[in-house]
């Protein structure tokens, strides 16, 4: 699937340490909306990377390579119950098109989103897990050029900050 929106900048991870020492996942200078969509000009990067031991990363990411995974921040509550506002998403950026039902990071026209995508015959359903949000009108076959998938969500991590003083 291809769209007219701009693809987020995807850089190769820095290799400061030997590959056996650490598994570093870089963050994109980008966020997705679990809501009405996001235009990324207002994004301010705070987190740059997360590091895991190679063994822990292999378990967490089912053997995927660090080059395939990026971290993206999510805003909005339309995926609440599955993905909460402020969560960090681990996205497999090697998935550049719909490859089966799942949660995807994508650009639709000019806005970025994270939603559940599901194929129904020749239409694509865009579904919010939060039941207070209605599903989008199905994306027809002729409109598929308006959507640009830039990754499949493989996991999420809460970003809860608690002030203690």
C-alpha positions as CSV (number, residue, x, y, z in Angstrom):
1,X,0.0,0.0,0.0
2,X,1.2,3.4,-0.8
3,X,0.1,6.9,0.0
4,X,0.8,10.5,-0.7
5,X,2.0,11.4,2.9
6,X,5.6,11.8,3.8
7,X,7.4,8.8,5.1
8,X,9.0,9.3,8.5
9,X,12.8,9.4,8.5
10,X,14.2,6.0,9.3
11,X,17.8,6.0,10.2
12,X,20.2,3.1,10.8
13,X,20.9,2.5,14.5
14,X,24.3,3.6,15.8
15,X,26.6,0.8,16.7
16,X,28.6,2.1,19.7
17,X,29.0,-1.3,21.3
18,X,29.7,-4.7,19.8
19,X,26.5,-6.5,18.6
20,X,26.9,-9.1,21.4
21,X,26.9,-6.5,24.1
22,X,23.6,-4.7,23.5
23,X,20.5,-4.6,21.4
24,X,19.7,-0.9,20.8
25,X,16.3,0.2,19.4
26,X,16.3,3.7,18.0
27,X,13.3,6.1,18.3
28,X,11.8,7.8,15.2
29,X,11.4,11.6,15.3
30,X,7.8,10.9,14.9
31,X,4.6,10.0,16.7
32,X,1.3,8.5,15.8
33,X,-2.2,9.3,16.9
34,X,-4.6,6.9,18.4
35,X,-7.3,9.4,17.6
36,X,-7.9,12.0,14.9
37,X,-4.5,11.8,13.4
38,X,-1.3,13.7,13.9
39,X,0.8,16.1,11.8
40,X,4.3,15.6,13.1
41,X,5.6,19.2,12.9
42,X,4.9,19.6,16.7
43,X,6.7,16.5,17.9
44,X,9.6,17.1,20.4
45,X,11.9,14.1,20.7
46,X,12.7,13.1,24.3
47,X,13.6,9.4,24.1
48,X,16.4,8.6,21.6
49,X,16.8,4.8,22.1
50,X,16.3,1.9,24.4
51,X,18.8,-0.9,25.0
52,X,18.3,-4.5,26.0
53,X,20.5,-7.4,26.4
54,X,20.7,-9.5,23.3
55,X,19.0,-12.5,25.1
56,X,16.1,-10.3,26.4
57,X,15.6,-8.7,23.0
58,X,15.5,-12.0,21.2
59,X,12.8,-13.1,23.6
60,X,10.8,-9.9,23.4
61,X,11.0,-9.4,19.7
62,X,10.9,-13.0,18.4
63,X,14.4,-12.9,16.9
64,X,13.9,-9.7,14.9
65,X,17.0,-7.6,14.2
66,X,17.5,-4.2,15.8
67,X,17.5,-2.6,12.4
68,X,13.9,-3.8,11.9
69,X,12.5,-2.2,15.0
70,X,11.8,1.4,16.0
71,X,10.2,3.1,18.9
72,X,7.3,5.5,18.3
73,X,5.3,7.5,20.8
74,X,1.5,7.4,20.7
75,X,-1.0,10.1,21.6
76,X,-4.7,9.8,22.0
77,X,-7.0,7.1,23.5
78,X,-8.8,5.5,20.5
79,X,-6.7,2.3,21.1
80,X,-7.2,2.4,24.9
81,X,-7.5,-1.1,26.4
82,X,-4.7,-2.2,24.0
83,X,-2.5,0.8,23.7
84,X,-2.7,3.7,26.2
85,X,-2.0,7.4,25.6
86,X,1.7,8.0,26.0
87,X,2.8,4.4,25.5
88,X,5.9,3.6,23.5
89,X,5.2,1.4,20.5
90,X,7.7,-1.1,19.2
91,X,7.2,-1.1,15.4
92,X,8.6,-3.5,12.9
93,X,9.5,-1.1,10.1
94,X,10.3,-3.9,7.7
95,X,6.6,-4.3,7.2
96,X,5.8,-1.6,4.6
97,X,2.3,-2.9,3.6
98,X,-0.7,-4.7,5.0
99,X,0.4,-8.3,5.7
100,X,-2.6,-9.6,7.6
101,X,-4.8,-8.4,10.4
102,X,-3.0,-6.5,13.1
103,X,-2.1,-3.1,14.5
104,X,-0.2,-0.8,12.2
105,X,1.5,2.6,12.2
106,X,0.5,4.4,9.0
107,X,-0.1,7.7,7.3
108,X,-3.5,8.4,5.8
109,X,-3.4,11.4,3.5
110,X,-1.3,13.9,5.7
111,X,-1.9,12.4,9.2
112,X,-0.2,9.6,11.0
113,X,-2.2,7.0,12.9
114,X,-2.0,3.7,14.9
115,X,-5.0,1.5,14.4
116,X,-6.1,-2.0,13.9
117,X,-6.3,-2.9,10.2
118,X,-8.4,-5.7,8.9
119,X,-9.0,-6.9,5.3
120,X,-12.6,-7.6,4.3
121,X,-12.8,-8.8,0.7
122,X,-11.3,-5.9,-1.3
123,X,-11.8,-3.3,1.4
124,X,-9.6,-2.3,4.4
125,X,-11.2,-1.8,7.7
126,X,-9.7,0.8,10.2
127,X,-10.7,-0.1,13.7
128,X,-10.2,1.6,17.1
129,X,-10.0,-0.8,20.1
130,X,-11.7,1.8,22.3
131,X,-15.4,1.1,21.8
132,X,-16.3,4.8,22.2
133,X,-14.8,5.4,18.7
134,X,-16.6,4.3,15.6
135,X,-14.7,2.4,12.9
136,X,-13.7,4.5,9.8
137,X,-15.6,4.1,6.6
138,X,-13.9,1.2,4.9
139,X,-11.0,2.1,2.6
140,X,-12.1,1.0,-0.9
141,X,-9.7,-0.6,-3.3
142,X,-9.5,2.6,-5.4
143,X,-8.4,4.6,-2.3
144,X,-5.6,2.3,-1.2
145,X,-3.0,4.8,-2.6
146,X,-4.1,7.2,0.3
147,X,-2.6,4.9,3.0
148,X,1.1,4.4,3.6
149,X,2.0,1.7,6.0
150,X,5.4,2.3,7.7
151,X,5.3,-0.5,10.3
152,X,3.4,-3.1,12.2
153,X,3.1,-2.8,15.9
154,X,4.7,-5.7,17.7
155,X,4.5,-4.5,21.3
156,X,4.1,-1.5,23.6
157,X,5.5,-0.2,26.8
158,X,3.7,2.1,29.3
159,X,5.3,5.6,29.8
160,X,3.8,6.5,33.2
161,X,5.6,9.2,35.0
162,X,4.9,9.5,38.7
163,X,6.2,12.5,40.6
164,X,7.5,11.7,44.1
165,X,8.7,15.0,45.4
